[in-house]
Amino acid sequence: MAFESLSDKLQNVFKSLRGKGRLSEADVKTALKEVKMALLEADVSFKVVKQFISAVQERAIGQDVQNSLTPGQMVIKIVNEELVKLMGSETTEIRLKPAGDMTIIMMAGLQGAGKTTTTAKIAGKLKAKGRKPLLVACDVYRPAAIKQLQINGEKQGVPVFSMGENHKPADIAKAAIAYAAKNDQNVVILDTAGRLHIDEDMMNELIEIKGTVEVHQTILVVDAMTGQDAVNVAGMFNDKIGIDGVIITKLDGDTRGGAALSIRAVTGKPVLYVGMGEKLSDLEQFYPDRMASRILGMGDILSLIEKAELQVDEEKAKELSQKLRKAEFDYNDFLDQMSQIKKMGGMASILGMMPGMGQMKDMDLDERAMDRVEAIILSMTSKERLNPDLMKNASRKQRVAKGAGVDIGEVNRIVKQFDQMKKMMKQLPGMMGGGKRHGGMFGKLKLPF
């Protein structure tokens, strides 16, 4: 999980501060020394850490904290504000020209960072906003790069322009722009070639593309898993060709998060998006304030709600709300809810965005258990799924267990949990209805467990 290691260390530091009614200068300095070590272990640039600690200390030893009724909370507030400032304060979008004009975006990065997949993800995002993107295959060196872009483009419903492997990338870019103008496409996204490391040939090729066509946005894709190397790569690309923004991939697999915390401070360029998975939908807008909240264990409810709004069918949500009130929901509804949780990244992802859930990270969240539940329900007949009472029959349970390839005990447990949930819903009418009392929250987030 992103920032897990750093988040744990910072929360342990602040736990001791919260319990104190008064903070001395020594208390603050001791805590910040631990914060400094946590940031360095998270692979944040030493220079960035030094400036960050200095800024926090200057504010934390001031009168505001000394005179505060909750000095520990005040220090956490200062750290949160400085983290937001470190990562860029404001959310930055990819700058696009008006819909009537064409925007040309050049994607750059090293091999292995996930540039081609990210290029397709960006095209999908822009298409969802009403733009008409064209993907352009300018990587003529890596085997299957063109095919990969074509497959991903097809999945996103975005056309791909290619001239094969025997043309110069600059010429391909020029031809693609002419093609886009004829076909009413208003965003051209160039997927350029990467290398295993920064070299003169790669940089010259990018410079040649920028010299041949007018590139409006140059976006660098870096791999979060490479830590400080990603920051160094961003700095070198910015120095040699100039970049307008950065996309950090594989952040879901990086427990440290040093790249996300350092890039803005080192390059002066904003982080635009972060990749949080391999699916073409797993690309999140980078919100510095929300990311700081996640790091400090405060959750990210806004992002969670946005995910739910994208994945949850509003009509189905209303229909299920009515069924829940009357305790009439069936195994098909159960299956729908599991599908929505999977689309939102699974239970671990959801809990990671909820305030105060950091301590639940060690809980056994076996996502495969959901797959087994799904297999059990799919092994039922359509009549059994519509009428849960039929599943009280022992021979039916035996048949379903055999069909799902599980022990009869697992089927018994699911049937029992389902019955308990129905009884609970009868006793608590409206609890899951998403009404005013909950601000509509549970209208979006109905969990099946």
N, C-alpha and C positions, 0 to 999 in steps of 0.2 A: 504494500500500500504506500502511496506517495507520502513522503515526509514522516513515515511512521517512527523511525529511529530518532529523528530530531524532535518530533512532537512529544515523544515519551520523555526525553531528557528535559525539555523545557517545562513540561507539566510537573515533573518532579521538583524542579528548582522552585517553581511558583507555589507549590503546595506548602513549603515551609514558610514562605512570605505571608500567605493568606492567614496563617494562624497567629500572627503577631499584631498586637494592638498599636505598636509603635515601632518604626524602623529607624535604626541608627545609620550613619554613613557607612559604618563597617558592614552592616547587614546588606546594604545595597551593593557595595563593592564585592562582597563574597558571592552574592547571587549572580552578579554580572560576570564574574570570573568563570562561573559554571556555564553561563549562557555562552560566553566566548568559546569555551572548550567544546560545547555542543555544536556550535556553528562551524568550527574548524573541523570537527569530526564528520560533519555533514558535507564536507568538501567545498565549503564556501571560501572564496578568495580571502587570503590573509589581510590584504589591504582593505577589502570591503568590510570584513569583521571588525577591524581596528576602528574604522570610521563609524560603523554602526554602534559599537559599544561606547565610543566617545560621545555620540549624540544622545544615547539613552542615559548615560551616566550624568551628563550635564543637566538633563531635565529631571532625572530621578532623585538627585541630591538637592534639588531646589525646594523652595518653600511650599509649592503646591502639594508635594508628597508629604512633607513634614507635618503640615497642618491638616492633612486629609483625615477624615474619620476612618477610612479604610485604606491605609497606605499601601498594603500589599496589592490590592486591586488597582490602585493608581499606578503602581509600577508596571503591572501587566498591561494596563491601558496604554502606557507610554511605549512599551515594547511592541504592542500591536500596531500603534500608529507609525512607529519607525520602520517596522517590517513592511507595512503598506507603502511607505515612502521609498524604501529600498527597491521594491519591485515595480515602482512606477506610478503609484497613486491612482492614476486614472486608467480605465479600460480603453485600449486602443483598437480600433477597427482597421481592416485593410482599406486604404483610401481608394475609392472608385470614382471615376468620372461620371457625370450624369448619364442616365440610361441611354440617351441618344448618341453618346460618344463611345468610343472604344477604349477600354482599359487593358493595357498589356502588363502581365505579371510574369516575372522570371523567378522560377524556383531553383535554388542552389543548395548544395550540401555535399558531404562526403558519402561514399558508398556505405550502405548498412544503416544509415540514419532513418530510413523509411521515407525517403523523399518522394518516390513515385506514388506510393500509397497515399501519402499526405496530400499530394497534388490532386488526386482524385477526390479526397475528402473535402478539400477546399472548394473544388468545382461543385460538389453536392450542396455545400453550404450556400454558395452564391446562387445556385439554381433555385434553392428553397426561398431565397430572398427576391425572386422574380427576375434575376439576370439570365442571360443566355450565354453560358460559357462554352469555350472550345478548348479542349485539351490538345497540346501539341507535343509529339514525340521527338524531342531533340537529343535524346540519349542514344547515340548510334554505335556505342561501344559495348555496353554490358549486354551479354546474351539474354534474350527474352525480355529486355526492358520495354520494348515497343509492345509486345504481346501483353505484358502485365498491365500497361497503361490502357490498352484496348479493352481488356477484360474488366478492369475496374471502372472504366468509362461507361461501358455497357450496363454495369450494375447500377451506376448512378444516373443512367439515362442521359449521359452527356456525350456528344460526338467527339471523336478523336481524329486529328489530322496527322498523317504520317507519309513520309516519302521514302521509307525504307532506311537501309544502313549505308547507302552509297552517296550521300549528300552531306555537305557541310551544315552543321547546326544553324549557323547564321542564315544560310539560304533557305533552310526549312522554316525558320521563324518568319522570314520575309514572305514566303509563299503562303504560310498559314494566315498571316494578317490579311493578305489579299483575298483568301478564301473566306475568312470570317466576314469581311466587308460585303462580299457578294451574298452571303447566306444569313445576314442579319444577326450575327453573333456579336455581343458587345463586351465580352471579356475573353481575352486570349491568355491561356496559362501555359507557359513554356516549361516542360519538364526537361531540365538539362542533365548532362552527364556528371557523375561524381567520380571521385578517385578514392583510393584507400587512405591517401593523405594529401595535404595541400601541395600542389606542384605548379610549375610555371605554365605547362600546357593547358591545364584546366582553367587557370585564371585568364590566360590569353584568349581561350575560347569564349569565356563569359564576357570579356571585354569586347571581343569581336561582335558578339550578338548585340551588345548594348550600343556598339558603334554602327550597326546595320539597321536596327529598328529602334524606335523610341520606347524604352521600357519605363513604365510609370511606377512600378513597385518591384523591388528586388527583395525576395523573402528567403531567408536562410532557414534550413531545417537541420536541427542538431539532436543528437541522441542523449537523453537525460542520464542514461546509464554510464556514460563516459565521464560524468562529473565535471571536474575543473577543465578537462580537455575540451569539453563542449564550449566552455567560456573562451578558451584560448582560440579555438577555431572561429568562433563568432568575431573575436577581435581581429583576426587576420583577414577574414573575408571582408569585414567592414573597411579595413585599411586599404585593401587592394582593389575592391570593386565597388564598395559602398552598398550597404544594405538598409532597408527601410523598416524591417521588423524580423522577428525570430519566431519559429514554431518549434516547441520542444516535444519530441516524441518519447514514447515509452516511460512517461512520468509515473504511470501506474505501477511499474516494476522497480522504481527507484525509491528506496526507503530513506535516502539522504536528502536529495533535493537541492544540492549545492548549485547546480546550473541555473535553476529557476530563480534562486535568490541572488545570483551574482551577475547575470547577463546584462540587465539594465544598467547596473552601476558601472560595469566595466566598459560596455560599448556605447551607452547612451541611447540604445535602440530598444523599443518596447517588445515584450513577449506578447504575441498576438493570440496564439492558440496553444493548447497542450494536448498531446495525444494520450488518451487514457485506455487504449485497447486496440486490438487488431481489426475490429469491424470498421467498415467505412463510415459508420455513424459515431464512432468513438473519438470525436474531436471536440474539445470544449473551449469556449471562449475563455481567455485568461483574465480573471478579475483579481487584481492585487489584494483588495480588501477581503474577498472571500477566501483567497488562498491563505492569507495571514490568520483568519479565523480558524481554518482547518489545522494549521500548524500549531496553534495555541489550544487546540481541543475544544474550540467554541462551536464547531460544526459549520455547516454550510446549507442551511435550510432553503435559501433562495435557489441555489443550483439544483437541489433535490426536487423542489416544486417544478422548476423548469423542465427537468428530466421527465417528471410525471406527466406534465402537460403535453410533452411531445409524444409520449408512448401510450398514454391512456386514452381510450376511446370514450368521449364525453357521454355519448348515448348509452354505451354499455355500463359506464359508471353510474348513471342515473337509474338504469334498470336494476343493477345489482343493489343499489341503495334501497330500492323498494323491496327487493327480495329479502334483504337482510332484516329490514324492519318487521317483515312478516315471517321470518325464519323459513323462507321457501327456497333458498338457494340450493343448488344441487352440485354434483361432481363436475359438471361442465363449467360452472362458474368458478369452482375451485381451480380447475385447469387454466382458465383464462387469467386468473390472478397470478398464478405461477409464471405464466408466459410474460406478463407485464413486468414482474420482478426481474426476470432474466434480461429483458430488454433494457432495464434500467441499470444493469451491471451486476445483479445478484444482491443477496442480503449483505455481504461484506461491504459492498460499495455503498449501499443505502445507510447502513449503520455508521459508516465512516463520515457521512455528511450530517449526522444528527448530533446536536450538542450533548456533551457529557458521555458519549458512547466510546470514547477512547479506551476506557478500562475494559470494554467488552471485546477487545481485539483478540484476546486469548481464548475466547469462547469457541467451542468446537462448531464452527459454521461450515459443515460439510455440504458444499454446494451439490455434490453428487447425490445427497439425500433427496434433493428436489427432483433429480432425474429418476430416482427409484419410485418416488411418489407418482410422478408423471406416468411411468411405466405401469404402475398398479392401476391407475385410473383408466389408462388407454386399453388395459386388458379386460375391462368391464364391457358389457354389452351396452348399446345405446339406451336400452330400457333401464339398466342398472344405474347408469350415470344420471338419468332423469329422475329416477325414483330411488334415492339412497336407502330407503327401508329394505329394499330387496337384498342389500348386502349384509343383512343380519343372518342370512342363511349360511350355514357352515359349508355346504357343498359348493356354493357359489364362491366363497372365500378360497376354498382349496383350488378351484379352477383358475381364479384370478391370480393366485400366488404362483401357480405353475406357469401361467401365460407370461407373467412379469419376470419370472426367474428369481423370485425372492422367497424367503421363509414365510410361512403362514402367519407367524408372529407379527411381521411388518404390516401385513394386510389388516390384521386385527387392530393394530395400533392406529392405523390411518382411519379405519371405520370408527373407532372409539373417539379419536380426536375430533372427527367430523361431527359426531353426535353431540359431543360436549360443546362444540362451537355453536351448533344450532340451539341448544338449550340456553346457552349464555345470551344469544341474540334475542331469545324470547323474554329473558329477564331484563335486558337492557335495550328497550326499544329506542331507536333513533341514535344510539351511541356512535354507530358507524355511518350515519346518514350524511355527514359532511355539511351539517347545518351551521347556523350563525355561531353557535357556541364554540365550534372548532375553526371558524373562519374558512370553511370549505376544505380544510387540509385533508381530512380523511375521505373527502369526495374524490381526491386524486390518488391517495396512498392507501389502498385497501390491501393489507397483507394477509395471505392465506394461512399463516401460522400464528 
